[in-house]
């Protein structure tokens, strides 16, 4: 949950805004500067900055595809403990970060993405060079953070009468446990679309668990479905 209300000075660099941040690892902290980027879904940091937090990437890390000027690039994703801006505005409980060497330059170690800024109401005074952040209530949660780490295995849907059962698996690629993960199955292809769902209270780090979703379908519902995560946290 985000905490506090903070005002901080930012630097104007061309059309960009650079803000002071403090990153938190399990045992270390790092004061740095980041580009405030409302177009980036996830926060990015350099591998060097991650190492200063006592964390390192591995072959078992989740990956995502990012678009760059030179095409599509696959990058590793991991989790740090938290990020703070100013003295009071902090997002804790696990923040996903994409490792991106080109995203850093000099003292700027990366891009501060929406998975951090969406926890606050942000006001900018460009003339004064000042940013104000106020924690949102209720908290938006960590759905943006956990999505890159969740992979669905092969699944199968079986319909008997009005009841549909979907079985498969869910894999957590994150180095920390997931909690209260809600998975929805959107059933389409008929006259009456339907939504079936289930909640997994706990998924251990880097583990795979069986998945089962079942429910009654309305008359005329289709048989085609897609799975997605609509809620979840660390």
DOGUKE-558365 format. One record per residue (C-alpha): residue in one letter; x, y, z; residue number from 1. Coordinates in pm, whole numbers. Each point is the difference from the previous one (the first is absolute). Example, Ala and Ser with C-alpha at 12.3 -4.5 7.8 and 13.67 -1.06 7.14 Angstrom:
# DOGUKE-558365
 lolo     xx     yy     zz nuvo
    A   1230   -450    780    1
    S    137    344    -66    2
END
This chain:
# DOGUKE-558365
 lolo     xx     yy     zz nuvo
    X      0      0      0    1
    X    136    348    -83    2
    X     62    234    289    3
    X      5    371     52    4
    X     -6    327   -186    5
    X    314    157   -132    6
    X    118    301   -195    7
    X    332    -14   -179    8
    X    203    199   -245    9
    X     58   -147   -344   10
    X    249     75   -274   11
    X   -102     92   -354   12
    X    213   -174   -259   13
    X   -129     89   -343   14
    X   -360   -122     -4   15
    X     69   -246    283   16
    X    -42     23    376   17
    X    262   -153    229   18
    X    -95    -72    362   19
    X    202   -108    306   20
    X    -91   -348    125   21
    X    107   -252    258   22
    X    -10   -368    -89   23
    X    -24   -276    260   24
    X    136   -355    -13   25
    X    -14   -269    267   26
    X    309    134    181   27
    X    118    307   -194   28
    X   -132    335   -120   29
    X     99    224   -292   30
    X    -57    372    -51   31
    X    -11     89   -368   32
    X   -180    194   -273   33
    X   -256   -132   -248   34
    X   -187    133   -300   35
    X   -369     40     87   36
    X   -168   -184   -289   37
    X   -381    -23    -10   38
    X     24   -201   -323   39
    X    191   -291    154   40
    X   -218   -271    155   41
    X    284   -135    214   42
    X    294    166    170   43
    X    340    -70   -154   44
    X    343      5    164   45
    X    350    -92   -109   46
    X    156   -333    106   47
    X    266    202    184   48
    X   -265    173    213   49
    X   -161   -337     76   50
    X    336   -132    116   51
    X     41    293    239   52
    X   -320   -120    169   53
    X    158   -342     50   54
    X   -215   -157   -272   55
    X     98   -163   -328   56
    X   -175   -139   -305   57
    X     -4   -371    -79   58
    X    -98   -230   -284   59
    X   -322    -88    189   60
    X   -126    361     -3   61
    X   -318     89   -187   62
    X     45    195   -323   63
    X   -203    246   -204   64
    X     32    140   -351   65
    X     68    375    -20   66
    X     -9    217   -311   67
    X    306    212    -72   68
    X    122    215   -288   69
    X    195   -304   -121   70
    X   -292   -242     22   71
    X   -138   -239    260   72
    X    226   -105    288   73
    X    -58   -265    267   74
    X     92    118    350   75
    X      3   -160    346   76
    X   -248    103    271   77
    X     54    -35    374   78
    X   -132    149    326   79
    X    147    252    243   80
    X   -148     77    342   81
    X   -116    355    -67   82
    X     48    352   -134   83
    X    -37    336    171   84
    X    -18    352   -137   85
    X     76    280    238   86
    X    -18    -64    373   87
    X   -353   -140     26   88
    X   -129   -143   -330   89
    X     92   -368     -5   90
    X   -125   -311   -179   91
    X    100   -315    187   92
    X    -91   -365      3   93
    X    171    -87   -329   94
    X     57    204   -318   95
    X     71   -167   -335   96
    X    299    138   -192   97
    X    119    -69   -352   98
    X    377    -25    -45   99
    X    106    243   -271  100
    X    359    112    -43  101
    X    -79    265   -270  102
    X   -271    154    225  103
    X    269    147    226  104
    X    238    282    -75  105
    X    239    156    248  106
    X   -173     51    333  107
    X   -341    -93   -147  108
    X    -46   -374     58  109
    X   -325    -61   -188  110
    X   -365     89    -56  111
    X   -257     34    278  112
    X   -306   -174   -145  113
    X   -373    -17     60  114
    X     30   -291    243  115
    X    139    260    244  116
    X   -165    328   -104  117
    X   -353   -150    -22  118
    X      1    -27    382  119
    X     -9    381     25  120
    X   -189    304   -113  121
    X    274    200   -166  122
    X      0    377    -41  123
    X    272    177   -198  124
    X     95    365     21  125
    X    228     32   -303  126
    X     85    364     63  127
    X    109    -68    358  128
    X    154   -338    -83  129
    X   -199   -166    277  130
    X   -195   -327     16  131
    X   -257    -92    264  132
    X   -104   -361     61  133
    X   -291   -108    217  134
    X    -71   -369     68  135
    X   -324   -125   -157  136
    X   -270   -152    217  137
    X    -91   -273    -58  138
    X    337   -128   -110  139
    X      8   -123   -366  140
    X    196   -308    109  141
    X    280   -191   -172  142
    X   -178   -156   -297  143
    X    232    179   -247  144
    X    299   -140    189  145
    X   -101   -365     10  146
    X   -132    -42   -356  147
    X    341    -47   -167  148
    X     77   -286    239  149
    X   -314   -207    -55  150
    X    -16   -253   -284  151
    X   -289   -230    -79  152
    X     75   -357   -103  153
    X   -206   -194   -252  154
    X   -365     -9    104  155
    X   -309   -198    -97  156
    X   -367     90     20  157
    X   -269   -263     49  158
    X   -374     71    -21  159
    X   -257   -231    148  160
    X   -350    136    -15  161
    X      0    356    133  162
    X    329    -49    187  163
    X    343     85   -137  164
    X    326   -115    161  165
    X    339    137   -106  166
    X    315   -174    121  167
    X    363     96    -50  168
    X    287    151    195  169
    X    142    332    108  170
    X    371     73     40  171
    X    147    269    225  172
    X    340    109   -136  173
    X     51    264    269  174
    X    256    -36    281  175
    X   -275     65    254  176
    X   -341   -153     73  177
    X   -324    121   -158  178
    X   -317     46    205  179
    X   -374     20    -74  180
    X     44    -48   -374  181
    X   -335     19   -177  182
    X    -11   -175   -338  183
    X   -291     61   -234  184
    X   -111   -203   -299  185
    X   -187    208   -256  186
    X   -229   -237   -187  187
    X   -103    121   -345  188
    X   -113   -130   -337  189
    X   -373    -23     77  190
    X   -296    230     48  191
    X     67     47    373  192
    X    360     70    109  193
    X     86   -112    352  194
    X    277     42    258  195
    X    119   -281    225  196
    X    263     56    267  197
    X    201   -141    287  198
    X    245    135    260  199
    X    336   -152     96  200
    X     78    118    356  201
    X    372    -80    -21  202
    X    247    -92   -275  203
    X    355    -67    119  204
    X    301    167   -168  205
    X    111   -156   -331  206
    X   -262   -273     19  207
    X   -272   -154   -215  208
    X   -345    -81    142  209
    X   -307   -175   -145  210
    X   -284    224   -113  211
    X   -369    -84     -5  212
    X   -286    234    -86  213
    X   -361   -111    -19  214
    X   -345    151    -11  215
    X   -340      2   -166  216
    X    -39    149   -346  217
    X   -307    196   -110  218
    X   -210   -138   -283  219
    X    162     77   -333  220
    X    349     49    143  221
    X    295    -88   -221  222
    X    277   -249     58  223
    X    307    213    -76  224
    X    181    151    297  225
    X    303    215     88  226
    X    176     18    338  227
    X    122    315    171  228
    X    103    127    342  229
    X   -224    274    139  230
    X    131     29    356  231
    X    301   -101    201  232
    X    285    112    219  233
    X    318   -111    174  234
END
